[in-house]
Amino acid sequence: MKNIVLGAFEIVGPTFLSNAWSHPDSDTRGFTTLAYWQELARALDAGGFDFLFFAEALGYPMTADGAASEVALREGVQFPVLEPLSLITGLAATVDRLGFVVTTSTTAERPFTNARRFSTVDHLTRGRIGWNIVTSDNQEAMVKLLGEKGITPHDERYRRAAEFVDLSLKLWEGSWEDGALVMRKESRELVDLERLHEVQHHGESFDLEGYYPIPPSPQRTPTLFQAGASSRGKDFASTYAECVFIQERDLAKGAALVQELRERAAAHGRAPESIKLVNGLSLVIADTEEEAAVAREALTTAPSREAMGALFMGWSGVDLLSLDPDATLAEIRTEVGQSLLAQYQDPTLTVGGVLDRLRETMGGFKVTGTPESVADQIEEIVRITDVDGFLVEHSVGGVATYRRFIDEVMPLLRSRGLLPDEPRRGTLREMLTGGSARLPADHPGARYTV
């Protein structure tokens, strides 16, 4: 059985997928404090997690005319949310092993400034940072909050994203040779100009001419994550991503998607095993199966039906609450969240049925039971799907989400050979791939390395 990798799936806010901030066991009031996240980082680091993953929400769910969803604001659906990259150095100073992954958008950001921030954090964390690349699902927020002129079509966002990443790779890999920072006091030579290269890029979306101001960080390029599930998104992920986040809930479909992504990677000239596939995992653990089932039901019903409708709108652009509850989604089209919408376009499923089902189906695999049963279920998922690991989804919030898993399930996984005897160390890329701190030779970014 393979060793799996483990990440914790969070957002810098009081609630996320489960929307369970109102659950009796939830205590997320400290989400605006560094101490709250440092406590979580310390627990994950000591427990043997490989990384802490932060999703991002640049906006909140909005209707088609750009009006804020009142239920989203009132009940806390992707609102409020802090910016995550600002947290990372404060967390990395707390722990010396745990990696961090931060989401930023190729639709909302600029390549130069985004690259500069990640290079800085890669230096300050000694190579423990990853970039989760998204094109932004909430296009209404792009218009209303960031001043974009209109909703950017799905495929156009991916064209921009490909150019954005390509330019970022030129900056990270193609500007500084190793050893260019010489700092020779006697000759007043800080940089060896023979080993510093100007970057030239003139593309459809971006133009850049100049020198990148940051010398190579431990990874040069942060470890690249991506989570697109549409056909275009999967092609993008298999081209650039080193770790792909998927959200399957069916074993057969999960196995098929893992195989498809590896085959797509091979078609792009990459080793199929060079990309790691991690699936979302929602955990409920109790002393008995009966207690676990009750706890799962409490977690499932914590968010209101309306709140889940608002979350669906933020991710897909489709306002279920405004549609006829007896209609279906079969003919609905969207420029965002296409793969999510497709999951609910069964012509026999009404809008009302979708609203009823969302609380049970949002997110990845739902694993419920005693510690032994949970370990059995995880082992079965790995065996059947061949996933490389999991992102444990934020449930009730804070350390409570992970405590029993760390204390009672991870030792069982370790004894079964699913986790290494000792937690992994090194840069994030080394921990996840077992290879070098730098991009492998078959990654498209390696062609720019000087």
C-alpha positions in Angstrom: 0.0 0.0 0.0 1.3 3.4 -0.9 2.2 6.2 1.5 -0.4 8.9 1.1 0.0 12.7 1.6 -2.3 14.7 3.9 -3.4 18.3 3.8 -5.9 20.3 5.9 -8.4 22.2 3.8 -9.2 25.6 5.3 -10.3 29.2 4.5 -9.3 32.2 6.6 -12.8 32.6 7.9 -15.2 31.1 10.4 -16.7 28.5 8.1 -16.3 26.8 4.8 -17.8 23.7 3.1 -19.9 22.6 6.0 -21.0 26.1 6.9 -21.0 24.7 10.5 -19.9 27.8 12.5 -23.3 27.4 14.4 -22.6 23.8 15.3 -22.3 23.4 19.1 -18.8 22.0 18.8 -17.6 24.9 16.6 -15.3 27.5 18.0 -14.0 29.7 15.2 -14.4 33.1 16.8 -10.6 33.6 16.8 -10.3 33.3 13.0 -9.1 36.9 12.8 -6.1 36.2 15.1 -2.7 34.8 14.3 -2.8 32.7 17.5 -5.9 30.8 16.2 -4.1 29.7 13.1 -0.8 29.0 14.9 -2.5 26.6 17.2 -3.9 24.8 14.2 -0.5 24.7 12.4 1.2 23.3 15.5 -1.3 20.5 15.8 -1.1 19.6 12.2 2.7 19.7 12.2 3.1 17.6 15.3 0.4 15.2 14.0 2.2 14.5 10.8 0.2 16.4 8.2 2.2 17.5 5.2 0.6 20.8 4.5 -2.1 23.3 5.4 -4.1 24.4 2.3 -6.0 27.7 2.2 -8.8 28.2 -0.2 -9.8 31.8 -1.1 -13.0 33.7 -1.7 -12.4 37.1 -3.3 -16.2 37.8 -3.2 -19.3 36.5 -1.6 -22.3 34.9 -3.4 -24.1 37.4 -5.6 -27.2 37.2 -7.8 -27.0 37.7 -11.6 -27.5 41.5 -11.2 -24.5 41.6 -8.8 -26.6 42.1 -5.6 -25.3 40.5 -2.5 -27.1 37.4 -1.3 -28.6 38.3 2.0 -28.5 34.8 3.3 -24.8 34.6 2.5 -24.1 37.7 4.5 -26.4 36.8 7.4 -25.4 33.1 7.7 -21.7 33.4 6.8 -21.4 31.7 3.4 -17.8 32.5 2.2 -18.1 35.7 4.3 -16.2 37.1 6.1 -12.9 36.0 4.7 -9.3 37.2 5.3 -6.5 37.2 2.7 -4.4 34.0 3.3 -0.9 34.7 2.0 -0.4 37.3 4.7 -0.7 34.6 7.3 2.0 32.3 6.1 5.2 33.7 7.5 3.6 34.0 10.9 2.6 30.3 10.7 5.9 29.1 9.3 7.8 30.7 12.1 5.7 28.6 14.5 6.5 25.3 13.0 9.6 24.0 11.2 8.2 21.2 9.0 4.6 21.8 7.8 4.1 23.1 4.3 1.5 25.7 3.2 -0.6 26.1 0.0 -2.3 29.4 -0.8 -4.9 30.1 -3.5 -4.6 33.1 -5.8 -6.5 33.9 -9.0 -5.1 34.3 -12.5 -8.1 36.4 -13.3 -7.7 38.8 -10.4 -3.9 39.0 -10.0 -1.0 40.2 -12.2 1.8 37.8 -12.9 4.7 40.0 -11.7 3.3 40.9 -8.4 1.9 37.5 -7.7 5.2 35.9 -8.5 7.1 38.3 -6.3 4.9 37.6 -3.3 5.3 33.8 -3.7 9.1 34.1 -4.1 9.3 36.2 -1.0 7.3 33.6 1.0 9.2 30.7 -0.4 12.4 32.4 0.9 11.0 33.1 4.3 9.5 29.6 4.7 12.6 27.8 3.4 10.7 26.4 0.5 7.5 25.3 2.1 5.0 27.2 0.0 2.6 26.1 -2.8 0.4 28.0 -5.2 -3.1 26.8 -5.8 -3.9 28.2 -9.2 -7.6 29.2 -9.8 -9.3 31.2 -12.5 -12.0 32.5 -10.1 -15.5 31.0 -9.9 -17.3 34.1 -8.6 -17.3 36.2 -11.8 -19.9 38.6 -10.4 -17.4 39.6 -7.7 -14.8 40.2 -10.4 -17.1 42.8 -11.9 -18.6 44.4 -8.8 -15.6 44.3 -6.4 -12.5 44.4 -8.7 -13.9 46.6 -11.5 -13.7 44.1 -14.4 -15.7 45.1 -17.4 -17.7 42.0 -17.6 -17.9 38.3 -16.9 -14.9 36.5 -18.6 -16.0 33.4 -20.5 -14.8 30.1 -19.1 -12.3 29.1 -21.9 -11.0 32.7 -22.1 -10.1 32.5 -18.4 -8.1 29.4 -19.0 -6.3 30.9 -21.9 -5.3 33.8 -19.7 -4.4 31.4 -16.9 -2.0 29.5 -19.2 -0.3 32.7 -20.2 -0.2 33.9 -16.6 1.5 30.7 -15.4 3.9 30.6 -18.4 5.0 34.1 -17.6 5.4 33.3 -13.9 7.6 30.4 -14.8 9.8 32.6 -17.0 10.2 34.9 -14.0 10.9 32.2 -11.4 13.1 30.0 -13.6 14.6 32.2 -16.3 15.9 35.4 -14.8 18.5 34.4 -12.2 21.1 31.7 -12.6 22.1 30.0 -9.4 25.0 31.9 -7.8 24.2 35.2 -9.5 23.9 36.9 -6.1 27.6 37.2 -5.3 27.7 40.2 -2.8 31.4 40.9 -3.3 32.2 43.8 -1.1 35.8 44.4 -2.4 34.5 45.0 -6.0 31.2 46.5 -5.0 29.5 43.8 -7.1 26.3 42.6 -5.5 25.0 40.7 -8.6 27.0 38.9 -11.4 25.4 40.5 -14.4 26.6 37.6 -16.6 24.2 35.4 -14.7 21.2 37.7 -14.6 18.8 37.7 -17.6 16.1 40.1 -18.7 12.7 38.5 -19.2 10.9 39.4 -22.4 7.2 38.4 -22.8 4.7 39.8 -25.2 1.4 37.8 -25.2 -2.3 38.1 -25.6 -3.0 39.2 -22.0 0.3 40.3 -20.6 3.4 42.2 -21.7 6.6 42.3 -19.6 10.2 43.5 -20.2 12.7 43.6 -17.4 14.6 41.9 -14.6 13.0 39.9 -11.8 14.1 41.5 -8.5 14.1 38.4 -6.3 17.0 35.8 -6.5 16.1 32.1 -6.7 14.2 30.8 -3.6 14.7 27.3 -2.4 12.1 25.9 -4.8 12.4 28.7 -7.4 8.8 27.9 -8.5 6.4 27.2 -5.6 4.8 23.8 -5.7 1.9 24.1 -8.2 -1.6 23.0 -7.3 -4.8 23.2 -9.4 -8.4 22.0 -9.0 -10.2 22.5 -12.3 -12.6 19.7 -13.1 -14.0 20.8 -16.5 -12.3 19.4 -19.6 -10.3 22.6 -20.0 -9.5 22.6 -16.3 -8.2 19.0 -16.4 -6.1 19.8 -19.5 -4.6 22.8 -17.7 -4.0 20.8 -14.5 -2.2 17.9 -16.4 0.0 20.5 -18.1 1.1 22.5 -15.1 0.0 21.1 -11.8 2.2 19.0 -9.5 -0.7 18.3 -7.2 -4.3 18.2 -8.4 -7.1 18.6 -5.9 -10.3 16.6 -6.8 -13.7 16.3 -5.2 -15.0 12.9 -6.1 -17.5 11.0 -3.9 -17.9 7.9 -5.9 -15.2 5.3 -5.9 -15.5 4.2 -9.6 -15.7 7.8 -10.8 -12.7 8.7 -8.6 -10.6 5.9 -10.1 -11.6 6.9 -13.6 -10.6 10.5 -12.9 -7.3 9.6 -11.4 -6.5 7.5 -14.4 -7.6 10.2 -16.8 -5.5 12.9 -15.3 -2.4 10.7 -15.3 -3.0 9.8 -19.0 -3.4 13.5 -19.8 -0.1 14.3 -18.0 1.6 11.6 -20.1 0.1 13.1 -23.3 1.8 16.4 -22.3 5.2 14.6 -22.0 5.2 14.3 -18.2 5.6 11.2 -16.2 2.1 10.1 -15.1 3.3 9.6 -11.5 4.7 13.2 -11.5 1.4 14.6 -10.5 -0.2 13.8 -7.1 -3.9 13.5 -6.9 -5.5 14.4 -3.6 -9.2 14.1 -2.9 -11.4 16.0 -0.4 -12.2 14.0 2.7 -14.9 14.9 5.3 -14.4 13.0 8.6 -16.7 12.2 11.5 -15.2 10.0 14.1 -16.9 8.7 17.3 -16.6 5.8 19.8 -19.4 3.8 18.1 -20.9 3.7 14.7 -24.3 4.9 16.0 -22.7 8.0 17.7 -20.8 8.7 14.5 -24.0 8.5 12.4 -25.7 11.0 14.8 -22.7 13.3 14.6 -22.7 13.1 10.8 -26.3 14.1 10.7 -25.8 17.0 13.0 -22.9 18.3 10.8 -24.9 17.7 7.6 -27.9 19.7 8.9 -25.9 22.5 10.5 -26.2 24.8 7.4 -29.6 25.9 6.3 -31.0 24.9 2.9 -30.8 28.5 1.8 -27.2 28.8 2.8 -26.3 25.9 0.7 -28.2 27.4 -2.2 -26.1 30.6 -1.7 -22.8 28.5 -1.7 -23.9 26.8 -4.9 -24.6 30.2 -6.5 -21.1 31.5 -5.5 -19.4 28.4 -7.1 -21.6 28.0 -10.2 -23.3 31.3 -10.9 -26.7 29.7 -10.7 -29.2 31.1 -8.2 -31.2 28.0 -7.2 -33.3 30.1 -4.8 -34.7 32.2 -7.7 -35.7 29.2 -9.9 -38.9 27.2 -10.0 -38.4 24.4 -7.4 -40.1 21.9 -9.7 -37.9 22.8 -12.7 -34.6 21.0 -13.5 -31.1 22.3 -14.2 -30.8 20.2 -17.5 -30.9 23.3 -19.7 -29.1 25.7 -17.5 -25.7 27.0 -18.8 -23.0 28.9 -16.9 -19.5 30.4 -17.5 -18.3 29.3 -14.0 -18.4 26.1 -12.1 -19.4 24.0 -15.1 -18.3 20.7 -13.6 -20.1 21.4 -10.4 -23.3 22.3 -12.3 -23.0 19.2 -14.4 -23.2 17.0 -11.3 -26.8 18.2 -10.7 -28.1 18.2 -14.3 -29.9 14.9 -14.1 -33.3 15.6 -15.9 -35.1 13.7 -13.1 -33.7 15.9 -10.4 -35.7 19.1 -9.6 -34.2 22.3 -8.3 -35.9 21.6 -4.9 -34.2 18.2 -5.0 -30.8 19.8 -5.6 -31.3 22.1 -2.7 -32.2 19.1 -0.5 -29.2 17.1 -1.7 -26.5 19.8 -1.5 -25.8 19.4 2.2 -25.0 15.8 1.7 -23.0 16.0 -1.6 -20.9 19.1 -1.4 -17.2 18.3 -0.9 -15.4 15.0 -1.3 -15.7 11.5 0.3 -17.7 11.4 3.5 -16.1 9.0 5.9 -18.0 8.3 9.1 -17.4 5.8 11.9 -15.1 4.6 14.7 -11.4 5.1 14.3 -10.9 1.5 13.0 -13.8 1.9 10.6 -12.6 5.2 9.3 -9.1 3.8 8.7 -10.7 0.9 6.8 -12.7 3.2 4.6 -9.7 5.4 3.9 -7.7 2.3 3.0 -10.5 1.2 0.6 -10.6 4.6 -1.1 -6.9 4.5 -1.7 -6.9 0.9 -3.0 -9.8 1.4 -5.4 -9.1 4.9 -6.7 -5.3 5.0 -6.4 -5.4 8.6 -5.1 -2.2 9.8 -3.6 -3.7 11.5 -0.6 -6.4 13.6 0.9 -7.4 17.2 1.9 -9.2 16.8 5.2 -12.1 19.3 4.9 -12.8 21.9 7.6 -15.9 20.8 9.4 -16.7 22.2 12.9 -13.6 24.4 12.8 -10.3 24.8 14.5 -8.2 22.1 16.0 -11.4 20.1 16.8 -11.8 19.2 13.2 -8.6 17.2 13.2 -7.9 16.1 16.8 -9.4 12.6 16.8 -8.1 11.9 13.3 -4.6 12.8 14.4 -4.7 11.0 17.7 -6.7 7.9 16.8 -6.8 7.3 13.1 -3.4 8.4 11.8 -1.6 5.9 14.0 -3.7 3.1 12.4 -2.9 4.4 8.9 0.8 4.5 9.9 0.7 0.9 11.1 -0.9 -0.2 7.8 1.8 1.4 5.7 -0.4 4.3 4.5 1.7 6.9 6.2 5.5 7.1 6.7 6.9 6.1 10.1 8.2 9.6 10.5 6.7 12.8 9.2 8.1 14.1 5.9 10.5 17.0 5.9 12.1 19.3 3.3 10.6 21.7 0.9 7.0 21.2 0.0 7.9 19.8 -3.4 10.3 17.3 -1.8 7.6 16.2 0.7 4.9 15.7 -1.9 6.9 14.3 -4.8 9.9 12.6 -3.1 12.1 14.3 -5.6 14.2 17.5 -5.9 13.3 20.9 -4.4 13.2 22.2 -8.0 10.9 21.5 -10.9 11.5 18.1 -12.6 12.9 18.1 -16.1 9.6 17.1 -17.7 7.7 20.0 -16.3 7.0 22.7 -18.9 8.6 25.3 -16.6 11.9 23.5 -16.7 12.6 24.7 -20.3 13.0 28.3 -18.9 15.5 27.3 -16.2 18.9 29.1 -16.6 
